[in-house]
Amino acid sequence: MDSKKRKALEAAGWRIGNAADFLNMTSEERQLLDARVETALAVRQQRKVLNMTQKQLAGRIKSSQPRVAKIERAAPDVSLDQILRAFAAAGGHISVEQVGRIGSTKAVGKPRRSRKQNVSAVIKLRVAED
């Protein structure tokens, strides 16, 4: 949308946003949805790199072809665990890396009040080449 049209809509009282804004999703819900969708896309990419059909992948995860289609779409009735299992079964590599620190290891002087520290985890998906 061009900026002129956007400004006109906002001046008329319209709010511009995305689906997550419309659904009033929290930051945590957005992060989980993004992780599910990106992982599901990685399943499809990995399967295609290996020239594997959905039916062949279904055999590896002891499921059905329609279920693999749902996994690749990140359908609501598919868990993140199932998506990750399909990715690994298709030959992809999953690693989790902690970013940030939990606490200080210094033991000098008076104990300080603990400060809240942000700790994140990064899930890395690596598509394996055939």
N, C-alpha and C positions, 0 to 999 in steps of 0.2 A: 504494500500500500504506500502510495507516495505521501510525503509529509503534508502537502496542502490538504489532501482529502482527510488525513488523520486529524489535523488541527480542526477542520470543519466539523468532523464527527464529535470530537471532544468538546468543542464549543457548544454543540447542540445537546450535550449531556451524556453522550455515549462514552463508555469505557472500553478501551482497547486492551485485549489480553489474549491468553491462549486457553486451551481446554483445562489445564490445571487451575488456572485462575477462576474459570467459570465453575469448576467443581469445588472450589475452596479447599484445594489439597494443601496439606501441611508440607513443610520442607522435607520431612521424613518420607511422606507418601510420594512426593515427586522423585526423591532419590531412588526409592525402591522401584517405582515405575520405570524410571530411566534405566536402572540396572537390568530389569527384566527384559525390556525391549532391546537394549544393546546386546545382551547375552543371547536372546533368541535370534537376532540377526547374525550373530557369530556362529550359531549352530548351523544355520542355512549356508553361510559362507564356507564353513569347514566341510560340510557335507558335499558341497559342490566342488571344492578343491580336490576332493578324493573321488570325484565322479561317482558318488554314491546316491542311490535313490532313497526316497523317504521310506520305502518298504524295507530296504536293506538296513537302514539305520534303526527302524522299528525292530527288526530281528535282533540287533545288537543290544537293545535296551529291553527286550522281551515285552514289546508293546505292539501297537497296530499303526499302520500308515496314517489313518486319520488323526491319531494321537500325535504323531510326529508333525503333521501339518499344524495342529493346534500349538505345539511347542514352538514351532518356527514363527508363529503369529503372536506368541506370548499371551495366549487366550487366558481370560480370568480364572478358568478352572484348572490351569496348569501352575504348579508350584515352581518357585525359583530353583528348588532342589531338582526337580525333573528337568528343567532347562539345562542346569549345570551337568547333570548326568548325561544328557543327550550330547552336549558339547564334548565331554570327555570320551564318550563312546564313539564319537565321530573322529577321534584322534586329536582333539584340541588339548591344550595344556592350560591348567588353571593354577594360579598362584595368588596368595594373599600376602600383602605386605603392610605392616603397621607403620603409620606415619605419625610422628609426634612422639612425645614421651609421657609416661604415666606419672612419674614423680622424680624428685631430686634424690641423688645418692649422697649428697653432702650431709655430714654428721657433725658439723662444727657449730659451737655456740648453742644458743637457745633454740628449741624447736619452733619453727614458724608456723603460723596458721597456714593450712593448706590452701593453695590457690587452685581454682578449677583450671584444668588444662584440657585443651581440645586434643583428642586423640582420634585419628582417622584410620581407616583401613582401606587400602586400594586393592581391588580385585583385578588382576591382570589376566586377560584371556589371550593366548597366543595360538594363532591358527597354524597348524602344522602343514608343511608341504608334503605332497605325496612322494 
